[in-house]
Amino acid sequence: MIRKINIVEAAAELAEERVKQLFTENNKGKTEEELIKMLNDGIKKQDPNIKTTVIPSEKEAIKDIFVHDDVYDRELIRSYGELHKICPHEFSLSIASLSDVIVCDYNYAFDPRVHLIRFFEEMFYTPKLLIDEAHNMVDRSRMMYSASLHQASLESLKEAIKGFDQTLKASVNAVLKTLVSYRALHDLDKNPFYDQLDNEDALLEQIDFCVIQLEKLLVDKKKFATRKNVLDVYFELLQYRRISEFYNQHYRFFIELINDKVHVTQKCFNAANYIEETIENHTEGAVFFSATLEPIDYYVDLITNKNGQTINIPSPFDPSHLGLFIDPRTSTRYRDRDRSITPIIDTIYAVAKFYNDFDKTVKYDIIGSGSQEDINSLKQTINDLDSPSFHPLYAW
């Protein structure tokens, strides 16, 4: 969701800037109209069903949405995209460039594979970051800078390229053979997990060559029956190779046997250097906050690399007002969700009755859950029972 306060006139500047960025090296000297035609022709060549005029229509769409709306969510952006016959994804990026506040997932700022380049690589923007639920950043950042490769993926790719170039098939077989060889080399049938400090350079070289061959195939053959399967594994290999560029003393190389297939992982245990680099070089600053950043030294070490100041703000809620009740008979596990709904509702009513009997002047009608799906099920069941509803019901 994006909120804007910027003036409408900025839309024209954005459209002009995007035209300047198109085909900057290979198409110098072409007019704006020629660039627009080239872009639209290229899109229609990929998909003849697309009916779009990218730059002029986007300019009008930006003016339209700025005049009529202030908060832009996915459905609103999609509806404007359909109305003006433009790509909603590109439209959302353009709106983001002119917005004051952008609400998004962590990975759009910190993941090296999917972060927003215009905000975190180009020098035109230096955003300020406000990171909510920052205790999640430790695990999330480790995931962002880790990557896995699976034997099953390579076997799928091998099937998908039957009948194609021999060099391509040889490159895929080389990677697959190396993965399979780890099974006997590290006796995975006896112990299905092995790890080491050093990365596997020979495997990375094989992946490099395989990626080059796959790129040739994807460029030369725009349409073939197994193209999607090839693309999926191509991106898996590409991401694995991309993460290898960050491999250092904070990584381990894992080899596992899972469901009788070999998996290899470049596992990052501390991504604080990369988070710090993003903040130092691509933002005006960042604030990480959460109600559960304890022990604080642990999070300072693994999120900000021991840099920055820490502030501990006492809770405004009186702990003596907290009543903690545990029902050991009701499971809230995912697999028990359906059969636990009725007991949970019974517990809610019992607790509400207890408090209402204790103090009849106060309504106790707020229910929280860690799952939006749980909340939806509770609402539906309460409605079906024709019982008095609790409001609001919310998920955290």
HELIX and SHEET records of a PDB file:
HELIX    1   1 ALA A   10  GLN A   21  1                                  12    
HELIX    2   2 GLU A   32  GLN A   46  1                                  15    
HELIX    3   3 VAL A   54  HIS A   68  1                                  15    
HELIX    4   4 ARG A   74  HIS A   84  1                                  11    
HELIX    5   5 PRO A   88  SER A   97  1                                  10    
HELIX    6   6 ASN A  107  PHE A  110  1                                   4    
HELIX    7   7 ILE A  117  PHE A  120  1                                   4    
HELIX    8   8 ALA A  134  ASN A  136  5                                   3    
HELIX    9   9 MET A  137  MET A  144  1                                   8    
HELIX   10  10 GLN A  151  ALA A  160  1                                  10    
HELIX   11  11 GLN A  166  LEU A  185  1                                  20    
HELIX   12  12 ASP A  201  ASP A  220  1                                  20    
HELIX   13  13 ARG A  227  SER A  244  1                                  18    
HELIX   14  14 ALA A  272  HIS A  282  1                                  11    
HELIX   15  15 ILE A  296  ILE A  303  1                                   8    
HELIX   16  16 PRO A  319  HIS A  321  5                                   3    
HELIX   17  17 TYR A  334  ASP A  336  5                                   3    
HELIX   18  18 ARG A  337  PHE A  358  1                                  22    
HELIX   19  19 GLN A  372  ASP A  384  1                                  13    
SHEET    1   A 3 VAL A  71  TYR A  72  0                                        
SHEET    2   A 3 ILE A   2  ARG A   3 -1                                        
SHEET    3   A 3 VAL A 101  ILE A 102 -1                                        
SHEET    1   B 2 LYS A 128  ILE A 131  0                                        
SHEET    2   B 2 GLY A 285  PHE A 288  1                                        
SHEET    1   C 4 ALA A 147  HIS A 150  0                                        
SHEET    2   C 4 LYS A 261  CYS A 268 -1                                        
SHEET    3   C 4 TYR A 251  ILE A 258 -1                                        
SHEET    4   C 4 PHE A 193  GLN A 196 -1                                        
SHEET    1   D 2 ILE A 367  SER A 369  0                                        
SHEET    2   D 2 LEU A 393  ALA A 395  1                                        
END                                                                             
